[in-house]
């Protein structure tokens, strides 16, 4: 018998990839002259223009709200990369959290330094030497060795954009294909959109960085 929870997990994972591909298609269509996009780079995709970098992490949570725990899981990989950068790189790098979260209103969202500091504290159960369990607080900021000043730079350069749910976001992509390539809505929906999804999926699977650019 098939486990329903496994089916739900698989469906959510597939939807997440499709959403990421759609976001990548939009980024390609909006790419400015003398800029380039790297798929599956530092983040899900990276936009670079000269010494400026915009790094995008795409998330699709149909069943979860944007809680501090969800925010923490999304930004920890960003913070790990940020912590290894030189000061000049940090100033020229913008991190983007782009995604859908249940119950969130579409549009830009801004977090304060204190919001992020609070999100970086997690609680976990541990056992003492007599076998009893209790909750402890773990400060991820301290684990990563990021000072309050460094964290303020990161938050200043953190952009959060909440999107509509999947089907509405997909329509945005189809409309962008229609306008960008000057075709009819039917052509964009039935021919260009499936081709664009396949193109981005193939791009994502390339081993060599140059072939993902």
Protein Blocks (a to p, Z undefined) as FASTA:
>chain_A
ZZfklmmmmmmmmmmmmmmmmmmmmmmmmpcehiacdehilbmbdcdehjbccddddddd
fkbccdfklmmmmmmmmmmmmmmpcfklmmmpccddddddehiacddddddfklmmmmmp
ccdddddfkopacdddddfklmnopafklmmmmmmmpccdddddfklmmmmmmmmmmmmn
opafklmmmmmmmmmmmmmmmmmmpmblklmZZ
